[in-house]
Every structure is written in structure tokens, then in C-alpha cells.
Amino acid sequence: MCRVRATSAHPVTSRSARSEDDVRRIEGDVRTAAARTTAVRTEEGTRPVKSLRLTHSLRSRRTPAVAGLAHAAATGLCVLALAAASSAVPALLGGPQPTAAAPARSAPHWVDTWTSMPQLTEPGNMPPAPFTGESAVLVDTTLRQTVRVSTGGERIRLRFSNAFGTTPLPLTAVTVALPQDGRAGVDAVEPGTLREVTFAGRRSTTVPAGAQVVSDPLDFGLRPATNLTVTTYLANGQASLALTSHPGSRTTSYLRAGDGTGERELTGATPVNHWYLLSDVEVLAGRDTRAVAVLGDSLSDGRGSTTNGNNRWPDQLLDRLRGLPGGKRVAVLNQAAGGNRILNDGLGPNALARLDRDVLAHSGVSWLIVFEGVNDIGTAEATPAAQRRVTDDLIAAYRQIVVRAHAQGIRVYGATLTPFRGNTPYDDPAGLRETTRQAVNAWIRTGDAFDAVVDFDRAVRDPADPGRLRPDLHDGDWLHLNPEGYRTLAATVPASWFGRP
């Protein structure tokens, strides 16, 4: 900001009405000239140039002498402002010019390429004996897990979560590698691909209770839509049974005693179909690489999909996008969990509580698909009053999600809720829950909150009985889909949604 300060070395007591008029005119001239320097080009686009202002000193001691001095100073400022305006014109007419800021627009940034929603591990999903003791878990244990990344890159970072831990989580050693034959759910890695992961330059780290840790960047090439093996060793384990995990991995992991982080194959390891501790993989990618996050429940987490098949609907959406121009630059992040609800905690915190942690805080997210709410309807009492309440509450919650995501510049897409008639226990004899589902879907389709809507209900419902899923698309419980059903959902999502944000 330019400031003009006019002062006198001698105290003056006389005032002039003419000097008041001159000062006001000068101020107007300067502001007009400054306004004509309409905009400057920045990395974000164009922004107005702040107006030049005369300070309070110009209005103080307004004598004829001071007015003359102010006039001279302001005239000089007008010339400078007009010169700035003329110099800005070629750049504005000619569009973006090569400048020092240009490389920043194409500079790489970190983007999540794989995520899993952290949850508190239930007793039935804890590591089997001897890996869970009376008061500690994973003591002297190697944990080998495979995850399927979405976008690729030459540098990666890992994130480990102790979100639900009540004690610190000490990680003794971590390595990454490519899995044998590129497959998911295997305990062996490709020879020569093992790399050590560090944290602030050290091999070990401790994650405080309730926190997460981000590894150092590691030069490690990953191709899009390929599997990565992450092996973790905990010498002392975690000194409580409050373990952070993602039980619905649909992917096989392996546990074995001793430090196996440097071994090609974990001979004699115990298989478990859960993920533990690991919550994110990030890649360093170009500025045009962005992520879409999915906020959902078991229908997005993949109940009914194939273990180690990576054929949940977000996986199949990724596969579809990869075949389209620019699709390899879209990461798909599955932030869903079986049993999750929007309004109340279920398996994991409710969606309103976890939105910041699971979506807004993640690297590179530009879009969000919200496909959740069926568990809120199905677990609410089958009474008219309870179902009216859950209808109103869900609509209000959807609006909250949109408002909070929009505040972070994220576009939000709504998905209609799929049928569950015939499912036990969600289907009620009076059809009250179905009435609620229809009311919520009508609002999703016609309301003004979401940036766009995908009609999953229409895609998978039985045309002869719209309250039911198509018989060939569900996994037998009339609620969850099979791989073909998930393919149908993925095919329904408009690829045009994922253009430049």
C-alpha cells in the first residue's frame, strides 16, 4: 500500500475551506487512478489492486500550505498509478506470461493415492493369538499388508494412525516393496524392491495417542492402479488393546513373530483379512493430479466384493477412469466403513464427526461423493415419528457436509440410497423405512445442496419391484451388492465430474 504523509515543520493554526475541498478532490483523483490498475495476475488468477489511500496526516493541519504540498505529492502518485496501469495492460491483454511464478503452477504436490478409514478395532477383529495379549497387542510382531494405489508417482510417503489408541504406538521399522507378481494379499515381495522407510531421518518412530505420523518422502516408483506392500515391525507392540485398524480390508494381511521387514517372504505367517495401523499412502504428483473421496458405509467398503479382488465400486470407478483421457490423474480414496452412519456412531465415528479427519484433511482432494444414510434409516425405529425425524435429520446433515466441504473448495456429489426390501432387519412390515428412503432420495435428486447427483437407486433397483435390488446384483442379503452390482454403480458415475476443479 502507498501512503502519502504531509506534515509541516511549524505549528499552524489557520484553516482554509479551499484546502478541505482540494484534499477531497486529490483523494478522489488518486483512488480513481489506482482503481484503473485494475488487476494483477497471480497464481490463483486475477485480484484487484488495493486502492492507494492518503493517511490521516493529510487531513490533519489542513492549511493552504499543506494543501499545496498534498497536491504535489498526490499528483506524483497519480503519475505512478497511471504508469503501473499502462504496464499492466500488455500482460492482461496477452494472457498468462512466462514469469517466476509460472513454475509454481506446475510444481508437484502431494496427493493421497490410497486411504482407509481408521476405526477402533472390535474384539472380534483383533489380531489372533498370540499377537493379542491380555494388555498389549502386536508385541515382537511383523505386519505385512498390501494396498492398491490409484495414481502413480516417483516419490511416496506413508501415514500411520493411532487415532483410537490410548497409549503411544512405537514403530520399530518399516519397509515398502512391490508384491510378488504385483498381486494383492500375498506375503512375498519382488526381489530387489525392498526399501527402508524413515521418519525424520530415523528408522523408528512413536505415534502419540490419538495422533498420526507421516514418513519422510521416499524415492520409490509406483504405477497407477498397482499394489504396494508395506511391512511394519513393532518390537514392543502397543501397550493397550485400543488398536487402530480398518477391519473391512477385503485384503489379506500377514502376522509373524520377529522382525521380518527385510525378508522377501514371510514364511509361516498368519493370514488375517484386516488392515492395521496404516491409513494413507501419498504420491508426489503434478498439479493436475487430484483426488475424489468417497464418504460411505459397507456398500462402498465392499461388503460382497471379492477378497483380494479389489472390485468394490470405488475400485471399479478407478479402473473405468483410467481408460479415459486424463483419468490416470484422478485418485480415488475410499473413506467408507461397514456399519457406519451419518448421524450417530456405529462402526467408527459418525460421518459428521469424521468428515474433517477422513476427507477435508487429506492431500489433494477436489471432489467428494456422499453415498451414506441407509444405516441411519435401517437402525432407526420403525415408527412414523422416528422415521420422520431421521428423514429431516439426514437432509440437514447432508447440507452440513456440503457447506463444510465447499468451505475447503471441494465439490460435493450426492448418491441416492439403494433399496433394501427383503433384508433382515432393515425391511419392516409396514414399509416405513422404505418410505423414508424414498423421501430422502427425492430430496437428493431435487434438492439444491449437492453440486450434482448420481442415481445409484435407479441403476440397481428391480424395475418390477423398485423397493428391491435386482436379483442378479446383490450378494444374497438384499442389501449389499455383488461385484457385478458394484460394477453397475461405478458405470453410473459421470466421468465428466472429474475435470479440472
PLY file of the C-alpha trace (Angstrom):
ply
format ascii 1.0
element vertex 501
property float x
property float y
property float z
element edge 500
property int vertex1
property int vertex2
end_header
0.00 0.00 0.00
1.26 3.53 -0.89
0.97 6.11 1.87
1.44 9.90 1.42
2.23 11.73 4.63
2.09 15.57 4.53
3.33 17.40 7.62
4.57 20.89 8.48
7.64 21.75 10.50
5.85 24.74 12.04
2.64 24.75 14.03
-0.12 26.38 12.02
-3.46 27.41 13.47
-5.34 28.92 10.47
-7.65 26.70 8.35
-8.93 27.12 4.80
-12.19 25.88 3.32
-10.45 25.69 -0.05
-7.80 23.30 1.32
-10.56 20.95 2.53
-12.05 20.82 -0.98
-8.64 20.31 -2.56
-7.80 17.43 -0.26
-11.09 15.68 -1.03
-10.54 16.18 -4.78
-6.95 14.88 -4.58
-8.05 11.82 -2.67
-10.67 11.08 -5.33
-8.17 11.53 -8.15
-5.66 9.19 -6.55
-8.26 6.50 -5.85
-9.53 6.72 -9.43
-6.04 6.38 -10.87
-5.27 3.47 -8.57
-8.52 1.72 -9.48
-7.50 1.83 -13.15
-4.64 -0.51 -12.35
-7.48 -2.98 -12.41
-5.83 -6.26 -11.59
-2.60 -8.15 -11.39
-2.00 -11.66 -12.49
-1.31 -14.13 -9.69
-1.08 -17.89 -9.38
-4.75 -18.03 -8.38
-5.93 -15.79 -11.25
-6.58 -12.05 -11.09
-7.20 -9.98 -7.99
-7.97 -6.26 -7.52
-5.10 -3.95 -6.63
-5.69 -2.29 -3.26
-6.55 1.39 -3.58
-3.97 3.96 -2.68
-5.00 5.85 0.43
-3.96 9.12 1.99
-3.17 8.77 5.65
-4.76 10.70 8.45
-1.83 13.14 8.38
-3.08 14.54 5.09
-6.34 15.51 6.72
-4.63 17.00 9.77
-3.41 20.61 9.85
-5.19 21.41 6.56
-3.71 24.82 5.75
-3.21 26.34 2.31
0.48 25.47 2.54
-0.24 21.90 3.47
-2.87 21.60 0.77
-0.31 22.67 -1.82
2.17 20.11 -0.55
-0.50 17.41 -0.58
-1.47 18.37 -4.12
2.10 17.96 -5.35
2.54 14.60 -3.60
-0.78 13.26 -4.79
-0.08 14.38 -8.37
3.11 12.35 -8.27
1.16 9.37 -7.02
-1.33 9.72 -9.85
1.52 9.58 -12.38
2.90 6.46 -10.71
-0.50 4.80 -10.60
-1.15 5.54 -14.27
2.27 4.18 -15.18
1.51 0.99 -13.28
-1.79 0.70 -15.11
-0.13 1.09 -18.52
2.49 -1.53 -17.67
-0.22 -3.98 -16.58
-2.19 -3.71 -19.84
0.08 -5.86 -22.08
0.05 -8.70 -19.56
-3.72 -8.52 -19.20
-4.28 -8.44 -22.96
-1.73 -11.08 -23.74
-2.89 -13.65 -21.15
-0.53 -15.53 -18.83
3.08 -14.50 -19.36
6.18 -16.56 -18.54
7.15 -15.34 -15.07
8.93 -16.60 -11.99
5.54 -17.70 -10.66
4.82 -19.96 -13.65
6.84 -22.95 -12.35
4.79 -22.87 -9.13
1.61 -23.52 -11.10
3.08 -26.75 -12.47
5.06 -27.70 -9.36
4.23 -31.15 -7.97
2.15 -31.59 -4.85
1.30 -34.43 -2.51
-1.87 -36.36 -3.29
-3.33 -39.29 -1.38
-3.36 -42.33 -3.64
-4.75 -44.83 -1.11
-6.61 -44.41 2.17
-8.54 -46.47 4.68
-10.88 -45.09 7.30
-9.35 -45.58 10.79
-11.54 -47.39 13.30
-11.28 -48.73 16.82
-10.74 -52.47 16.45
-13.59 -54.56 17.87
-12.71 -57.67 19.88
-13.68 -60.00 17.02
-11.33 -58.19 14.63
-8.26 -58.04 16.87
-5.15 -59.94 15.73
-5.43 -63.62 16.66
-3.40 -65.17 19.47
-0.52 -64.91 20.20
-0.46 -61.44 18.61
-3.06 -60.08 21.06
-2.23 -60.49 24.73
-4.00 -59.54 27.94
-2.81 -55.94 27.97
-0.78 -55.40 24.79
-1.02 -56.15 21.09
1.47 -56.89 18.28
4.43 -57.36 20.62
7.53 -58.52 18.68
5.34 -58.75 15.58
5.86 -58.13 11.87
2.77 -56.98 9.98
2.84 -57.22 6.17
0.00 -55.59 4.22
-0.78 -54.90 0.58
-2.76 -51.90 -0.66
-3.83 -50.89 -4.16
-2.83 -47.34 -5.04
-4.83 -45.29 -7.54
-2.43 -42.74 -9.06
1.29 -43.22 -9.54
4.44 -41.24 -8.85
8.17 -41.43 -8.23
8.11 -40.35 -4.56
5.85 -41.63 -1.81
5.00 -41.02 1.85
3.18 -43.23 4.33
0.86 -42.26 7.17
0.28 -44.40 10.23
-2.67 -43.73 12.51
-3.02 -44.12 16.26
-6.36 -42.30 16.18
-8.03 -44.65 18.65
-5.00 -45.65 20.66
-4.92 -44.81 24.34
-1.16 -45.34 24.56
1.75 -44.38 22.26
2.34 -46.58 19.23
6.05 -47.40 18.77
7.01 -48.41 15.21
10.41 -50.08 15.21
10.95 -50.48 11.46
9.00 -50.06 8.23
9.77 -51.11 4.67
7.97 -50.91 1.34
8.24 -53.17 -1.68
6.37 -54.35 -4.74
4.36 -57.51 -4.03
5.19 -60.74 -5.80
3.72 -60.71 -9.32
2.01 -57.43 -8.41
-0.78 -59.27 -6.62
-2.87 -58.18 -3.66
-2.89 -60.20 -0.45
0.41 -62.06 -0.86
3.15 -62.45 1.77
6.10 -62.29 -0.67
7.67 -59.32 -2.45
9.54 -58.90 -5.70
13.32 -59.34 -5.31
15.30 -56.12 -5.20
12.34 -53.85 -4.45
12.57 -53.58 -0.64
13.22 -50.03 0.61
13.51 -48.76 4.17
11.13 -46.04 5.31
12.37 -43.35 7.70
10.78 -40.79 10.00
12.70 -37.54 10.47
15.74 -39.46 9.25
15.32 -42.25 11.79
14.38 -45.86 11.33
11.93 -45.86 14.26
9.21 -43.54 15.47
6.49 -43.32 18.09
2.97 -42.16 17.26
1.32 -40.39 20.22
-2.11 -41.50 21.38
-4.79 -40.07 19.10
-2.27 -38.86 16.52
-0.77 -39.89 13.20
2.73 -39.81 11.79
3.89 -39.01 8.26
7.02 -40.70 6.95
9.87 -38.98 5.16
9.49 -38.81 1.37
10.97 -41.90 -0.29
12.11 -42.29 -3.90
10.00 -45.26 -4.96
8.29 -45.53 -8.32
4.64 -46.56 -8.33
2.49 -47.10 -11.40
-1.21 -46.19 -11.26
-3.63 -48.89 -10.06
-0.92 -51.22 -8.78
-0.33 -52.89 -5.44
2.19 -51.84 -2.81
3.48 -53.94 0.11
4.08 -52.22 3.46
5.81 -54.21 6.20
5.91 -52.93 9.79
7.73 -54.31 12.83
6.77 -53.48 16.42
9.37 -54.71 18.90
7.41 -53.68 21.99
3.93 -53.66 20.46
1.25 -51.32 21.73
0.73 -51.32 25.47
-3.07 -51.47 25.35
-5.80 -53.22 23.40
-7.08 -49.97 21.85
-5.80 -50.70 18.35
-6.48 -48.55 15.28
-7.39 -50.54 12.18
-9.66 -50.94 9.20
-11.35 -54.33 9.63
-13.14 -54.39 6.26
-9.98 -54.55 4.18
-11.22 -57.27 1.77
-7.48 -57.89 1.52
-5.26 -60.45 3.26
-2.50 -59.27 5.59
0.12 -61.35 7.43
1.42 -61.50 11.00
4.58 -63.22 12.21
6.82 -63.08 15.27
10.18 -61.32 14.96
11.46 -58.63 12.59
10.66 -59.63 9.02
10.75 -56.18 7.45
13.77 -57.11 5.34
12.59 -60.57 4.28
11.34 -61.38 0.82
8.79 -63.91 2.06
7.16 -64.23 5.48
7.33 -67.97 5.86
4.92 -69.33 8.45
2.98 -66.07 8.78
-0.63 -65.99 9.97
-3.11 -64.54 7.44
-5.80 -62.05 8.57
-8.29 -60.17 6.41
-7.83 -56.78 8.08
-5.62 -53.71 7.80
-3.93 -52.35 10.92
-2.23 -49.01 11.66
-1.59 -47.92 8.05
-4.02 -45.19 6.97
-2.60 -43.40 3.90
-0.18 -43.64 1.01
0.67 -40.36 -0.74
2.47 -39.71 -4.01
4.20 -36.59 -5.26
2.32 -35.79 -8.46
1.71 -32.98 -10.92
-0.68 -30.16 -10.12
-3.29 -31.65 -12.45
-3.48 -34.81 -10.33
-6.37 -34.56 -7.86
-8.42 -36.93 -5.70
-12.07 -37.84 -5.28
-13.02 -39.11 -1.82
-15.93 -41.43 -1.11
-17.82 -40.99 2.17
-19.79 -44.16 2.77
-20.66 -47.37 4.58
-20.37 -51.10 3.78
-21.77 -50.56 0.28
-18.63 -48.56 -0.53
-16.32 -50.51 1.79
-17.09 -53.52 -0.39
-19.22 -55.96 1.58
-19.98 -58.65 -1.01
-16.89 -57.93 -3.13
-14.08 -60.42 -3.71
-11.31 -60.69 -1.11
-8.06 -59.58 -2.79
-10.07 -58.78 -5.93
-10.21 -55.00 -5.49
-13.65 -54.89 -7.10
-15.54 -52.58 -4.74
-17.35 -49.88 -6.71
-14.67 -47.21 -5.98
-12.05 -49.67 -7.33
-14.08 -50.23 -10.47
-14.63 -46.49 -10.86
-10.83 -46.11 -10.81
-10.49 -48.79 -13.48
-13.07 -47.05 -15.64
-11.49 -43.62 -15.30
-8.05 -44.97 -16.22
-9.36 -45.82 -19.67
-10.48 -42.23 -20.30
-8.39 -39.18 -21.26
-6.86 -37.69 -18.12
-8.31 -40.45 -15.94
-4.91 -41.60 -14.67
-4.59 -38.25 -12.92
-7.63 -38.90 -10.71
-7.02 -40.64 -7.38
-9.96 -42.47 -5.80
-9.98 -42.54 -1.99
-12.32 -44.95 -0.24
-13.24 -43.47 3.14
-16.07 -45.88 3.95
-16.63 -48.44 6.70
-19.17 -51.18 7.23
-21.90 -50.21 9.69
-21.05 -46.51 9.55
-23.79 -43.92 9.94
-24.10 -40.22 9.27
-25.96 -39.14 12.39
-24.76 -41.47 15.13
-21.66 -43.52 15.83
-21.81 -47.10 14.63
-18.75 -48.96 13.44
-16.49 -45.95 13.64
-17.42 -42.34 14.34
-20.45 -40.86 12.57
-19.82 -39.20 9.23
-20.34 -35.68 10.56
-17.70 -36.30 13.22
-15.16 -37.87 10.90
-15.57 -35.59 7.87
-12.61 -33.36 8.77
-10.26 -36.25 9.52
-11.31 -38.54 6.67
-11.90 -36.05 3.86
-11.09 -32.39 4.46
-7.62 -33.00 5.92
-6.47 -35.27 3.11
-3.96 -34.25 0.47
-5.20 -33.22 -2.96
-8.96 -33.82 -2.52
-11.04 -31.82 -5.02
-14.26 -33.86 -5.11
-16.41 -35.77 -2.64
-19.09 -38.40 -3.32
-21.52 -38.89 -0.43
-23.18 -42.33 -0.52
-24.35 -42.94 3.01
-27.53 -42.93 5.08
-29.06 -46.38 4.70
-27.77 -47.48 8.12
-29.34 -44.42 9.74
-32.70 -45.38 8.26
-32.33 -49.09 8.99
-31.36 -48.66 12.63
-33.99 -46.02 13.46
-37.20 -47.34 14.98
-39.86 -48.37 12.51
-42.39 -45.83 13.76
-43.81 -42.86 11.87
-42.30 -40.34 14.29
-38.82 -41.89 14.29
-38.72 -42.16 10.53
-39.91 -38.58 10.02
-37.16 -37.46 12.38
-34.43 -39.42 10.61
-35.60 -38.04 7.25
-35.29 -34.45 8.46
-32.02 -35.12 10.26
-30.39 -36.76 7.25
-31.32 -33.87 4.98
-29.91 -31.39 7.48
-26.72 -33.48 7.78
-26.23 -33.61 4.02
-26.44 -29.82 3.95
-23.82 -29.61 6.69
-21.45 -31.88 4.79
-21.82 -29.78 1.66
-21.26 -26.49 3.48
-18.13 -27.76 5.22
-16.66 -29.28 2.06
-17.43 -26.20 -0.03
-15.54 -24.12 2.53
-12.44 -26.11 1.52
-13.11 -25.70 -2.22
-14.33 -29.29 -2.62
-17.23 -30.09 -4.97
-19.77 -32.46 -3.43
-21.80 -35.05 -5.33
-24.75 -36.87 -3.81
-25.70 -40.50 -4.47
-29.21 -41.82 -3.96
-29.67 -44.65 -1.44
-30.12 -48.15 -2.84
-33.06 -50.47 -1.99
-33.16 -52.95 0.91
-36.61 -54.57 0.74
-36.28 -58.20 1.79
-33.32 -57.52 4.06
-33.42 -58.59 7.68
-33.54 -56.49 9.85
-33.88 -53.28 7.79
-37.11 -54.11 5.96
-40.15 -53.51 8.19
-43.64 -54.95 7.51
-45.31 -51.54 7.29
-42.73 -50.20 4.83
-41.97 -47.14 6.94
-38.23 -47.31 6.31
-38.83 -47.65 2.58
-40.98 -44.52 2.73
-38.08 -42.73 4.42
-35.62 -43.94 1.79
-37.89 -42.66 -0.97
-38.29 -39.29 0.77
-34.53 -38.89 1.26
-33.85 -39.89 -2.35
-36.43 -37.42 -3.63
-34.63 -34.65 -1.74
-31.20 -35.79 -3.02
-32.50 -35.72 -6.60
-34.34 -32.41 -6.44
-32.72 -30.51 -3.58
-30.27 -27.72 -4.22
-27.46 -28.74 -1.86
-25.28 -31.07 -3.94
-23.27 -29.89 -6.93
-24.58 -32.89 -8.90
-26.31 -36.22 -8.22
-25.74 -39.81 -9.32
-28.82 -42.05 -9.16
-27.48 -45.32 -7.73
-31.02 -46.30 -6.74
-32.25 -46.23 -10.34
-29.15 -48.10 -11.53
-29.58 -51.22 -9.36
-33.26 -51.42 -8.38
-35.60 -54.05 -9.80
-37.84 -52.34 -12.39
-40.64 -54.74 -11.48
-40.27 -54.01 -7.74
-38.43 -50.69 -7.18
-38.11 -51.28 -3.45
-35.83 -54.26 -4.11
-32.43 -54.73 -5.66
-32.19 -56.55 -8.95
-31.82 -60.27 -8.07
-28.65 -60.62 -10.15
-26.86 -57.71 -8.47
-26.99 -58.45 -4.73
-24.91 -60.84 -2.63
-27.83 -62.70 -1.10
-28.93 -60.39 1.72
-30.93 -57.92 -0.42
-28.83 -55.05 0.91
-25.25 -55.47 -0.27
-24.18 -55.83 -3.87
-22.00 -58.40 -5.61
-19.08 -57.44 -7.89
-21.41 -57.00 -10.86
-23.64 -54.75 -8.78
-20.63 -52.68 -7.80
-19.59 -52.51 -11.46
-23.04 -51.11 -12.22
-22.60 -48.36 -9.62
-19.16 -47.47 -10.97
-20.51 -47.26 -14.51
-23.21 -44.82 -13.39
-20.84 -42.14 -12.05
-20.33 -39.42 -14.70
-16.67 -39.21 -15.71
-17.24 -35.54 -16.61
-17.38 -34.74 -12.90
-13.64 -35.06 -12.62
-12.43 -32.36 -14.93
-10.28 -29.52 -13.73
-11.65 -28.39 -10.32
0 1
1 2
2 3
3 4
4 5
5 6
6 7
7 8
8 9
9 10
10 11
11 12
12 13
13 14
14 15
15 16
16 17
17 18
18 19
19 20
20 21
21 22
22 23
23 24
24 25
25 26
26 27
27 28
28 29
29 30
30 31
31 32
32 33
33 34
34 35
35 36
36 37
37 38
38 39
39 40
40 41
41 42
42 43
43 44
44 45
45 46
46 47
47 48
48 49
49 50
50 51
51 52
52 53
53 54
54 55
55 56
56 57
57 58
58 59
59 60
60 61
61 62
62 63
63 64
64 65
65 66
66 67
67 68
68 69
69 70
70 71
71 72
72 73
73 74
74 75
75 76
76 77
77 78
78 79
79 80
80 81
81 82
82 83
83 84
84 85
85 86
86 87
87 88
88 89
89 90
90 91
91 92
92 93
93 94
94 95
95 96
96 97
97 98
98 99
99 100
100 101
101 102
102 103
103 104
104 105
105 106
106 107
107 108
108 109
109 110
110 111
111 112
112 113
113 114
114 115
115 116
116 117
117 118
118 119
119 120
120 121
121 122
122 123
123 124
124 125
125 126
126 127
127 128
128 129
129 130
130 131
131 132
132 133
133 134
134 135
135 136
136 137
137 138
138 139
139 140
140 141
141 142
142 143
143 144
144 145
145 146
146 147
147 148
148 149
149 150
150 151
151 152
152 153
153 154
154 155
155 156
156 157
157 158
158 159
159 160
160 161
161 162
162 163
163 164
164 165
165 166
166 167
167 168
168 169
169 170
170 171
171 172
172 173
173 174
174 175
175 176
176 177
177 178
178 179
179 180
180 181
181 182
182 183
183 184
184 185
185 186
186 187
187 188
188 189
189 190
190 191
191 192
192 193
193 194
194 195
195 196
196 197
197 198
198 199
199 200
200 201
201 202
202 203
203 204
204 205
205 206
206 207
207 208
208 209
209 210
210 211
211 212
212 213
213 214
214 215
215 216
216 217
217 218
218 219
219 220
220 221
221 222
222 223
223 224
224 225
225 226
226 227
227 228
228 229
229 230
230 231
231 232
232 233
233 234
234 235
235 236
236 237
237 238
238 239
239 240
240 241
241 242
242 243
243 244
244 245
245 246
246 247
247 248
248 249
249 250
250 251
251 252
252 253
253 254
254 255
255 256
256 257
257 258
258 259
259 260
260 261
261 262
262 263
263 264
264 265
265 266
266 267
267 268
268 269
269 270
270 271
271 272
272 273
273 274
274 275
275 276
276 277
277 278
278 279
279 280
280 281
281 282
282 283
283 284
284 285
285 286
286 287
287 288
288 289
289 290
290 291
291 292
292 293
293 294
294 295
295 296
296 297
297 298
298 299
299 300
300 301
301 302
302 303
303 304
304 305
305 306
306 307
307 308
308 309
309 310
310 311
311 312
312 313
313 314
314 315
315 316
316 317
317 318
318 319
319 320
320 321
321 322
322 323
323 324
324 325
325 326
326 327
327 328
328 329
329 330
330 331
331 332
332 333
333 334
334 335
335 336
336 337
337 338
338 339
339 340
340 341
341 342
342 343
343 344
344 345
345 346
346 347
347 348
348 349
349 350
350 351
351 352
352 353
353 354
354 355
355 356
356 357
357 358
358 359
359 360
360 361
361 362
362 363
363 364
364 365
365 366
366 367
367 368
368 369
369 370
370 371
371 372
372 373
373 374
374 375
375 376
376 377
377 378
378 379
379 380
380 381
381 382
382 383
383 384
384 385
385 386
386 387
387 388
388 389
389 390
390 391
391 392
392 393
393 394
394 395
395 396
396 397
397 398
398 399
399 400
400 401
401 402
402 403
403 404
404 405
405 406
406 407
407 408
408 409
409 410
410 411
411 412
412 413
413 414
414 415
415 416
416 417
417 418
418 419
419 420
420 421
421 422
422 423
423 424
424 425
425 426
426 427
427 428
428 429
429 430
430 431
431 432
432 433
433 434
434 435
435 436
436 437
437 438
438 439
439 440
440 441
441 442
442 443
443 444
444 445
445 446
446 447
447 448
448 449
449 450
450 451
451 452
452 453
453 454
454 455
455 456
456 457
457 458
458 459
459 460
460 461
461 462
462 463
463 464
464 465
465 466
466 467
467 468
468 469
469 470
470 471
471 472
472 473
473 474
474 475
475 476
476 477
477 478
478 479
479 480
480 481
481 482
482 483
483 484
484 485
485 486
486 487
487 488
488 489
489 490
490 491
491 492
492 493
493 494
494 495
495 496
496 497
497 498
498 499
499 500
